[in-house]
């Protein structure tokens, strides 16, 4: 007997889907998000909770050499025949395929076209015929388009005149939050310390499918070694699979952009210089594609006085796995392929512990609601927030702040993230003081230091009363 997959979180998304389902009329839903984030799993969970509905699930074939438009239609026909338990079907035209499906739909049904970009990429008539078919529907069922290739969905559905005004619900599925990820790991039987829990989440992010690959009988380090430092490990092979599927073999320049960002945030000008990219608008377009795909985040820098965005924004890799692969896995591929990491301690890898701190920093930035709540700031009071970089000039020093929050009452919360094995001493006060003194801000503003840590703080740091809040991120796992 197969174990039912554990489903965690997504309460808001399920509520929105159920509300649309209850309207008793045809509804069109678009769910996009990173590969492995759980898009089709969300729809399957929703369908299991929808009363008296039949779930029709169709998936496109992954793009490979030799797969044609007819091959995609044949795959659709096979899936439909299996669901109907009838002999194989054949469709030479998408209109015929859609019309045949219509014959079997009833009110309340849910139809999923998973990886829709793969279904229709080889046939320029796919979208027009899908649109004509959808416009004729009177049966009250939900049609759901899912896909990892978010740029294709944006161009062909969300921004297309064919489906303009027809999409009733759009969902961008984000990774699980830190507490949701911890809950999933615990339900999967993983028992480890908060330090090891953060180590796993900092590398895998809140991607459910990655978390499900962990062996609960192994230590965190051994799991990471098997997944990321063995020849056929999941995290060794996953990067090329992602780029092949998303960019159809054209990912070389996209990868160069990510390589330029692997050590930290950069402006577009800095990225262009790093990869020696020609001066054109193409780089900004490609960066937008990576943002849409969920791999990069754009962080506008802002003026404290006007709160308006500055001309130069910072770009950073927002996906924990992508950053970890480029920084810690790819440089060691030759050794990985030759099985050179058998029995090797991860802590002996040059820069591993230091990079883990950066991974945790970005994981925390993906969970800003937790940070704001811990500081005691209402989201409605936030004017601007994010990682902040002040460039050096002839009149002042440069500085980088892990996370800065400007509130409506002119407070600037200077947040420092520390992920260490050992207890923190008062040295951290000096680090934050140095940044605060370098930061240039208008009169009438107050700099308020906040510390987020995992390893505990010394008595002297606790009694120094320097920080407005000293937040133990262990509590985020609860």
PyMOL commands that set and color helices and strands:
alter all, ss='L'
color gray80, all
select helices_A, chain A and resi 11-21+39-49+69-84+94-102+116-120+126-135+150-158+161-163+178-187+194-204+208-212+220-228+234-247+252-261+268-275+282-292+320-337+346-348+352-365+368-375+379-381+427-438+459-464+473-477
alter helices_A, ss='H'
color red, helices_A
select strands_A, chain A and resi 27-33+55-59+110-114+142-147+169-173+296-302+309-317+382-390+399-407+411-418+446-453+469-472
alter strands_A, ss='S'
color yellow, strands_A
deselect
rebuild
show_as cartoon
